[in-house]
Structure formats: structure tokens, C-alpha cells
């Protein structure tokens, strides 16, 4: 799954650590999400969408097959 997490984070001038703190996850989790090494749980995806004020489907995009 691809995502726009890095783009959204950088637009706000947040570090990975700052975003992690706001979402109550580790910085390593944010890094894994941004590099598509980890797909978020549904509750985490909802928290991310709420934080950025965007629908989940505008942040997380299915892989192009």
C-alpha cells in the first residue's frame, strides 16, 4: 500500500518524531509507514486521517497492479 504520509508530514514541517508523538506510536513506526514497510491498523489509519483532516482513502492508496 502506498501513502502520502511523508508528503503530509513535511507540508506541516513536522519531524517523524513529532508525528509519532501526536499519534502515540514510535518514530520507527512512522518511518516504516512512510517507506511502505508496514501497513497501519485500521484504528491507526483513522487517527492519521483525523490528524490531517483528510479521508483515509486520500492518504492510503492501493498498490497499482
C-alpha positions in Angstrom: 0.0 0.0 0.0 1.3 3.4 -0.9 0.6 6.5 1.1 1.1 10.3 1.3 2.2 10.3 4.9 5.6 11.8 4.3 4.2 14.5 2.0 1.6 15.5 4.5 4.0 15.5 7.4 6.6 17.6 5.5 3.9 20.1 4.5 3.3 20.8 8.2 7.1 20.9 9.0 6.8 18.0 11.4 9.6 15.6 12.1 8.9 11.9 12.2 9.3 12.1 15.9 6.8 14.9 16.3 4.2 13.0 14.2 4.9 9.8 16.2 4.3 11.7 19.4 0.9 13.1 18.2 -0.2 9.6 17.1 1.2 7.8 20.2 3.4 5.5 18.2 7.2 5.2 17.8 9.3 7.1 15.3 10.2 3.8 13.8 6.5 3.1 13.1 6.3 6.4 11.2 9.4 5.5 9.2 8.0 2.1 8.4 4.7 3.6 7.3 6.4 6.2 5.1 8.6 3.6 3.4 5.6 1.2 2.9 7.2 -1.5 5.0 4.2 -1.5 7.3 0.5 -1.0 6.8 -1.3 0.7 9.6 -4.0 -0.9 11.7 -7.5 0.5 11.0 -7.6 2.4 14.3 -4.2 4.0 13.4 -5.3 4.8 9.9 -8.3 6.6 11.3 -6.1 8.6 13.8 -3.8 9.6 11.0 -6.7 10.7 8.8 -8.3 12.6 11.7 -5.0 14.4 12.5 -4.5 15.5 8.9 -8.2 16.3 8.3 -8.4 14.1 5.2 -10.3 10.9 4.4 -8.3 7.7 4.8 -8.6 6.9 1.1 -6.8 10.2 0.2 -3.8 9.2 2.4 -3.5 5.5 1.8 -3.6 4.3 -1.8 -3.8 0.7 -3.1 -0.7 -0.5 -5.0 -1.1 -0.2 -8.7 -1.2 -3.7 -10.2 
